Amino acid sequence: MFRLFAFFLCCSTAIALDLAESIKTGDFWKQDTKESLQGVHCSQPDDEHLRTSGLSFGDLNSGEVIITVAEGKPVSLQAMLYNKGDDGTIGEDDFNATLNDARSAMDTLTGVRGKIRRNNKKDSAVKLKSWEWKWEGGLIRLETSSTGKNNSFEGEFIRLNMAATAKALNAGGARDTVRKNELRGSITTEEDGTVWLKGVPMVDQGTKGYCMPATLARVFAFYGMDKVDQHALAAVCNSNAGGGTTSYAMEQAMKDVCKKFHTKFIVLEDFLSTHKSIIEPYNKLAKREDKPTVSFQSDIFGTADAEILRKARAGKNSQVNKWLKDIKKSIDGGSPVIWLVMVGIYQEEIPLPQDRGGHARLIIGYNLKNKTIIYTDSWGAMHARKTMPAADAIGMTMGRYIIKLR
């Protein structure tokens, strides 16, 4: 969500499988993934990743684990030991204690002492402090992000990245950006005229209010840059698990992040301008139908009448065609559209895990004949591809943005 809505649940998962031995010997990377994770419940957000939380590494228990898979075998693994979004805010002492426990556990697991690693500025969207363990069985990197000290301290995350080789561990950095002509290979045209981008990776935000950083991370991952992940983006966008992300903070952060990662941030509709543009046409129709009017100070999207909003913003074919023109241009160029919306105004084909409130999602396709869009939400495989009438989409829109490859 972005900061118009609060939604947060805490959940715990019993540790079911200790991977310490198979990681130490390197056998984990040689086995079939299903064999390696036997007995552990995993979800598959997309074709290249598995997501679970039932793992440990010796004495070290992890939270969310994302495993990258190729040809049925694990290629790399990321285990979250702490992140602000899922675990809430902790003090500097607790943060450092978790960090020290992780370092000690990795020393024990690998049989070597971890070395401080000097990070390339293009390793992450946020400044990292990290340690590395390299031995015959593979490579482990412990990464942390935090700001301030004492009363001003704020921890963002502590995570482990593991792989058999440095090449596998470093994959998904800024140097791995796909070429523009490769993006066009993702454009799929169906018999009914639907054009959409196939293969946009799923980044699951879980139950925390990270829809904005998760959505942004999906675009970067689509461009080959998995290292620009939701937790790093949450830090630079000042996201909050319960309160989400403000559109202003996102816009300011992405101007800097995109310069760093060979991309360009384009604003099609910013939240403030969209907010202002609705008032006059909405109130004109509302008065005609004897309905309450809105003002700039009011919660327009939260209280607006759905039918009046649709008529005011998409009542004419010219309005719909103009809006879809921008979508078509972006999709035809191989770029998904970052779409800020107020969900709960119109009924959607799959129930959502939040009621009426601000949300960030991606538009990944369109059909000009049927005047529909294809969109996707960061809530797992069930929400990977959905369809909506363009008029409804326009009515609920609070902003549209594009991240393009340079």
C-alpha positions as CSV (number, residue, x, y, z in Angstrom):
1,M,0.0,0.0,0.0
2,F,1.0,3.6,-0.2
3,R,0.2,5.8,2.7
4,L,-3.5,6.1,2.6
5,F,-4.1,2.7,4.2
6,A,-2.9,0.7,7.1
7,F,-2.8,-3.1,7.0
8,F,-0.4,-5.3,9.0
9,L,-0.5,-8.8,10.5
10,C,2.2,-10.6,12.4
11,C,2.7,-14.3,11.8
12,S,5.1,-16.9,12.9
13,T,6.2,-20.2,11.3
14,A,7.7,-23.1,13.0
15,I,11.2,-24.0,11.8
16,A,10.9,-27.2,9.8
17,L,14.3,-27.9,8.1
18,D,17.9,-27.2,8.9
19,L,20.0,-26.6,5.8
20,A,23.3,-26.1,7.6
21,E,24.9,-29.4,6.6
22,S,23.8,-29.3,2.9
23,I,24.9,-25.7,2.5
24,K,28.3,-26.5,4.2
25,T,29.0,-29.5,1.8
26,G,27.6,-27.7,-1.2
27,D,25.1,-30.6,-1.8
28,F,22.2,-28.1,-1.6
29,W,23.1,-26.6,-5.0
30,K,23.4,-30.0,-6.6
31,Q,20.1,-31.6,-5.6
32,D,16.7,-31.2,-7.1
33,T,15.0,-28.3,-5.3
34,K,12.0,-30.3,-4.2
35,E,14.3,-32.9,-2.8
36,S,16.3,-30.3,-0.9
37,L,13.2,-28.8,0.6
38,Q,11.3,-32.0,1.3
39,G,8.6,-31.4,4.0
40,V,8.8,-27.6,3.8
41,H,5.8,-25.7,2.4
42,C,6.8,-23.4,-0.4
43,S,4.8,-21.1,-2.7
44,Q,6.0,-20.4,-6.2
45,P,5.4,-16.7,-7.0
46,D,6.8,-17.2,-10.5
47,D,8.7,-19.7,-12.7
48,E,12.1,-18.8,-11.3
49,H,11.5,-18.4,-7.5
50,L,10.3,-20.4,-4.5
51,R,9.2,-18.6,-1.3
52,T,9.1,-20.2,2.2
53,S,9.8,-19.4,5.8
54,G,10.5,-22.8,7.4
55,L,14.3,-23.0,7.3
56,S,17.2,-22.7,9.7
57,F,21.0,-22.7,9.4
58,G,22.3,-24.4,12.4
59,D,21.4,-22.3,15.5
60,L,20.2,-19.5,13.2
61,N,16.5,-19.4,12.3
62,S,15.3,-17.4,9.3
63,G,12.2,-15.5,8.4
64,E,11.2,-15.3,4.7
65,V,13.4,-17.3,2.3
66,I,13.5,-16.7,-1.5
67,I,15.2,-19.3,-3.6
68,T,16.1,-18.7,-7.2
69,V,15.7,-21.9,-9.3
70,A,17.0,-22.9,-12.7
71,E,16.3,-26.3,-14.4
72,G,14.9,-27.6,-11.2
73,K,17.9,-26.8,-9.0
74,P,18.5,-24.0,-6.5
75,V,20.9,-21.3,-7.8
76,S,20.9,-18.8,-5.0
77,L,19.1,-18.3,-1.7
78,Q,18.2,-15.2,0.3
79,A,17.2,-15.6,4.0
80,M,15.8,-12.7,5.9
81,L,17.0,-12.7,9.6
82,Y,15.3,-9.4,10.3
83,N,13.4,-6.8,8.3
84,K,11.4,-3.8,9.6
85,G,8.4,-4.6,7.5
86,D,7.7,-8.0,8.8
87,D,9.2,-7.8,12.3
88,G,8.6,-4.3,13.4
89,T,11.0,-1.7,14.8
90,I,13.8,-3.0,17.1
91,G,16.5,-1.1,19.0
92,E,20.2,-0.8,18.1
93,D,21.2,-3.4,20.8
94,D,18.7,-6.0,19.5
95,F,19.7,-5.3,15.9
96,N,23.4,-5.8,16.7
97,A,22.7,-8.9,18.8
98,T,21.0,-10.5,15.8
99,L,23.9,-9.5,13.5
100,N,26.5,-10.9,15.9
101,D,24.5,-14.2,16.2
102,A,24.4,-14.5,12.5
103,R,28.2,-13.9,12.1
104,S,28.9,-16.4,14.8
105,A,26.6,-19.0,13.2
106,M,28.1,-18.5,9.7
107,D,31.7,-18.9,11.2
108,T,30.5,-22.2,12.7
109,L,28.7,-23.4,9.6
110,T,31.5,-22.7,7.1
111,G,34.5,-23.3,9.3
112,V,36.1,-20.0,8.2
113,R,35.9,-16.6,9.7
114,G,33.8,-14.0,7.9
115,K,35.6,-11.0,6.3
116,I,34.2,-7.5,6.0
117,R,33.3,-6.9,2.4
118,R,33.7,-3.6,0.6
119,N,30.5,-3.0,-1.3
120,N,30.1,-1.6,-4.8
121,K,27.7,1.3,-4.8
122,K,25.7,-0.5,-7.4
123,D,25.1,-3.6,-5.3
124,S,22.0,-2.1,-3.8
125,A,19.7,0.8,-3.8
126,V,20.6,1.5,-0.2
127,K,24.0,1.6,1.6
128,L,25.0,-1.8,2.9
129,K,27.4,-3.1,5.5
130,S,28.4,-6.7,4.8
131,W,30.5,-9.7,5.6
132,E,31.5,-12.7,3.4
133,W,32.4,-16.3,3.9
134,K,34.0,-18.3,1.1
135,W,35.0,-22.0,1.3
136,E,34.9,-25.1,-0.9
137,G,31.2,-25.6,-0.4
138,G,30.1,-22.1,-1.6
139,L,29.8,-18.5,-0.7
140,I,27.7,-16.6,1.9
141,R,27.2,-12.9,2.2
142,L,25.6,-11.3,5.3
143,E,24.2,-7.8,4.5
144,T,22.7,-5.2,6.8
145,S,21.1,-1.8,6.4
146,S,20.5,0.7,9.2
147,T,20.7,4.4,9.8
148,G,21.5,6.6,12.8
149,K,22.7,5.7,16.3
150,N,21.2,5.5,19.8
151,N,17.8,7.2,19.9
152,S,17.9,8.0,16.2
153,F,18.8,4.4,15.2
154,E,16.6,2.6,12.7
155,G,17.3,-0.9,11.4
156,E,16.1,-1.8,8.0
157,F,17.1,-5.4,7.4
158,I,19.7,-8.2,8.1
159,R,19.8,-10.9,5.5
160,L,21.9,-13.8,4.2
161,N,22.6,-14.4,0.5
162,M,24.0,-17.8,-0.4
163,A,25.2,-19.5,-3.6
164,A,27.7,-22.1,-4.9
165,T,29.7,-19.5,-6.8
166,A,30.3,-15.7,-6.8
167,K,28.8,-15.5,-10.3
168,A,25.5,-17.0,-9.0
169,L,25.6,-14.8,-5.9
170,N,26.2,-11.6,-7.8
171,A,23.6,-12.2,-10.5
172,G,20.9,-9.6,-10.7
173,G,23.1,-6.5,-10.2
174,A,23.2,-3.4,-12.3
175,R,25.6,-5.0,-14.7
176,D,23.0,-7.6,-15.5
177,T,20.5,-5.2,-17.1
178,V,18.7,-6.7,-20.1
179,R,18.9,-5.0,-23.4
180,K,16.0,-3.0,-24.8
181,N,15.5,-5.4,-27.7
182,E,15.3,-8.3,-25.3
183,L,12.3,-6.6,-23.6
184,R,10.4,-6.8,-26.9
185,G,10.7,-10.5,-26.7
186,S,8.4,-10.4,-23.7
187,I,5.6,-8.7,-25.6
188,T,2.9,-11.3,-26.3
189,T,-0.1,-10.7,-28.6
190,E,-3.1,-13.0,-28.2
191,E,-5.8,-13.8,-30.8
192,D,-8.4,-11.4,-29.2
193,G,-6.0,-8.5,-29.5
194,T,-4.7,-8.5,-26.0
195,V,-1.1,-7.3,-25.8
196,W,0.8,-8.0,-22.6
197,L,4.3,-8.4,-21.1
198,K,5.0,-12.0,-20.2
199,G,7.5,-12.9,-17.5
200,V,7.2,-10.0,-15.1
201,P,8.6,-11.5,-11.9
202,M,6.5,-11.7,-8.8
203,V,7.7,-10.0,-5.7
204,D,5.4,-10.9,-2.8
205,Q,4.9,-8.1,-0.3
206,G,3.3,-10.6,2.2
207,T,1.1,-9.0,4.8
208,K,3.1,-5.8,5.2
209,G,2.4,-2.5,3.6
210,Y,5.2,-2.8,1.1
211,C,3.1,-2.7,-2.1
212,M,5.1,0.3,-3.4
213,P,8.6,-1.1,-2.9
214,A,7.5,-4.6,-4.0
215,T,6.0,-3.1,-7.2
216,L,9.1,-1.1,-8.0
217,A,11.3,-4.1,-7.3
218,R,9.3,-6.1,-9.8
219,V,10.1,-3.6,-12.5
220,F,13.8,-3.7,-11.7
221,A,13.7,-7.5,-11.6
222,F,12.0,-7.6,-15.0
223,Y,15.0,-5.6,-16.3
224,G,17.4,-8.1,-14.8
225,M,18.2,-6.3,-11.6
226,D,17.0,-8.6,-8.8
227,K,19.4,-6.9,-6.4
228,V,17.2,-3.8,-6.3
229,D,14.8,-5.6,-4.0
230,Q,11.8,-4.5,-2.0
231,H,13.6,-4.1,1.4
232,A,16.3,-1.8,0.0
233,L,13.6,0.2,-1.9
234,A,11.5,0.4,1.3
235,A,14.5,2.0,3.0
236,V,15.1,4.6,0.4
237,C,11.3,5.3,0.0
238,N,10.8,5.6,3.8
239,S,8.1,2.9,3.7
240,N,6.3,1.8,6.8
241,A,4.8,-1.7,7.3
242,G,1.6,-0.3,8.6
243,G,1.3,3.0,6.9
244,G,2.8,2.2,3.5
245,T,4.7,4.7,1.3
246,T,3.8,8.3,0.3
247,S,3.8,8.9,-3.4
248,Y,5.9,12.0,-2.9
249,A,8.6,10.0,-1.0
250,M,8.6,7.4,-3.8
251,E,8.9,10.0,-6.5
252,Q,11.9,11.7,-4.9
253,A,13.6,8.5,-4.1
254,M,13.2,7.0,-7.6
255,K,14.8,10.0,-9.3
256,D,18.0,9.1,-7.5
257,V,17.7,5.3,-7.7
258,C,17.0,5.3,-11.4
259,K,20.1,7.4,-12.1
260,K,22.1,4.8,-10.3
261,F,20.7,1.8,-12.1
262,H,20.7,2.9,-15.7
263,T,17.0,3.7,-15.9
264,K,14.8,6.7,-16.2
265,F,11.9,7.6,-14.0
266,I,8.9,9.1,-16.0
267,V,5.8,10.6,-14.4
268,L,2.6,10.1,-16.5
269,E,0.2,11.3,-13.7
270,D,1.4,12.4,-10.3
271,F,-0.8,12.0,-7.3
272,L,-1.2,15.8,-6.5
273,S,-2.1,16.8,-10.1
274,T,-4.5,13.9,-10.4
275,H,-6.1,14.8,-7.1
276,K,-6.7,18.4,-8.3
277,S,-8.0,17.5,-11.7
278,I,-10.8,15.4,-10.4
279,I,-12.6,18.1,-8.3
280,E,-14.3,20.2,-11.0
281,P,-15.7,17.5,-13.3
282,Y,-16.7,15.3,-10.3
283,N,-18.6,18.2,-8.6
284,K,-20.3,19.2,-11.8
285,L,-21.8,15.7,-12.1
286,A,-22.4,15.3,-8.4
287,K,-24.5,18.5,-8.3
288,R,-26.5,17.3,-11.3
289,E,-27.3,14.1,-9.5
290,D,-27.9,15.7,-6.1
291,K,-24.9,13.9,-4.5
292,P,-22.3,15.4,-2.1
293,T,-19.5,17.3,-3.6
294,V,-15.8,17.0,-2.8
295,S,-13.0,19.5,-2.1
296,F,-9.2,19.5,-2.3
297,Q,-9.1,19.0,1.5
298,S,-11.5,16.1,1.5
299,D,-10.6,12.4,1.1
300,I,-11.8,12.4,-2.5
301,F,-10.8,8.8,-3.4
302,G,-11.9,7.4,-0.1
303,T,-15.4,8.8,-0.2
304,A,-16.2,9.4,-3.9
305,D,-19.3,7.8,-5.5
306,A,-18.0,5.1,-7.8
307,E,-20.4,5.8,-10.7
308,I,-19.8,9.6,-10.7
309,L,-16.1,9.1,-10.5
310,R,-16.2,6.8,-13.6
311,K,-18.4,9.2,-15.5
312,A,-16.2,12.2,-14.6
313,R,-13.0,10.6,-15.6
314,A,-13.9,8.0,-18.3
315,G,-17.4,8.9,-19.4
316,K,-16.3,9.7,-22.9
317,N,-14.5,7.5,-25.4
318,S,-11.9,10.2,-25.9
319,Q,-10.9,10.1,-22.3
320,V,-10.5,6.3,-22.3
321,N,-8.6,6.3,-25.6
322,K,-6.2,9.1,-24.4
323,W,-5.5,7.1,-21.2
324,L,-4.9,3.9,-23.0
325,K,-2.6,5.6,-25.5
326,D,0.0,6.1,-22.8
327,I,-0.4,2.5,-21.6
328,K,0.0,1.1,-25.2
329,K,3.2,3.2,-25.8
330,S,4.8,1.9,-22.6
331,I,3.8,-1.8,-23.0
332,D,4.8,-1.8,-26.7
333,G,8.2,-0.5,-25.6
334,G,8.6,-3.3,-23.1
335,S,7.9,-1.3,-19.9
336,P,5.2,-2.1,-17.3
337,V,3.3,0.9,-15.9
338,I,3.5,1.6,-12.1
339,W,-0.1,2.2,-11.2
340,L,-1.3,3.9,-8.0
341,V,-5.0,3.2,-7.2
342,M,-7.7,3.4,-4.6
343,V,-8.9,-0.2,-4.4
344,G,-12.4,-1.0,-3.2
345,I,-14.2,1.5,-5.5
346,Y,-15.0,-1.1,-8.1
347,Q,-15.4,-4.9,-7.9
348,E,-12.4,-6.9,-9.1
349,E,-12.3,-10.4,-10.5
350,I,-10.2,-11.8,-7.6
351,P,-10.8,-10.7,-4.0
352,L,-8.0,-8.6,-2.5
353,P,-6.4,-8.9,1.0
354,Q,-7.2,-5.3,1.7
355,D,-10.4,-3.2,1.7
356,R,-10.8,0.3,0.3
357,G,-7.5,2.0,0.5
358,G,-4.4,3.2,-1.4
359,H,-2.4,0.6,-3.3
360,A,0.4,0.2,-5.9
361,R,0.3,-2.3,-8.7
362,L,1.5,-2.8,-12.3
363,I,-0.3,-2.5,-15.6
364,I,1.3,-5.1,-17.9
365,G,-1.0,-5.2,-20.9
366,Y,-4.0,-3.8,-22.8
367,N,-6.7,-4.6,-25.3
368,L,-7.8,-1.6,-27.4
369,K,-10.7,-3.4,-29.0
370,N,-12.3,-4.4,-25.7
371,K,-10.9,-1.4,-23.8
372,T,-9.5,-3.4,-21.0
373,I,-6.1,-3.5,-19.2
374,I,-4.1,-6.4,-17.9
375,Y,-2.7,-5.8,-14.4
376,T,-0.9,-7.6,-11.6
377,D,-0.6,-7.2,-7.8
378,S,2.3,-8.1,-5.5
379,W,0.4,-10.7,-3.5
380,G,1.7,-13.9,-5.1
381,A,0.9,-16.1,-8.1
382,M,-2.9,-15.8,-7.8
383,H,-2.6,-12.1,-8.6
384,A,-0.1,-12.4,-11.4
385,R,-2.4,-11.6,-14.2
386,K,-5.9,-10.0,-14.0
387,T,-8.2,-8.0,-16.3
388,M,-10.2,-4.8,-15.7
389,P,-12.3,-2.5,-17.9
390,A,-10.3,0.6,-18.7
391,A,-13.1,2.9,-17.5
392,D,-12.9,1.3,-14.0
393,A,-9.1,1.5,-14.1
394,I,-9.3,5.2,-14.9
395,G,-11.8,5.9,-12.2
396,M,-9.6,4.5,-9.5
397,T,-6.3,5.9,-10.7
398,M,-4.3,8.1,-8.4
399,G,-1.0,8.1,-10.3
400,R,0.9,6.4,-13.1
401,Y,4.7,6.2,-13.6
402,I,7.2,4.4,-15.8
403,I,10.7,3.2,-15.2
404,K,12.5,2.8,-18.5
405,L,15.9,1.4,-19.5
406,R,18.2,4.1,-20.7
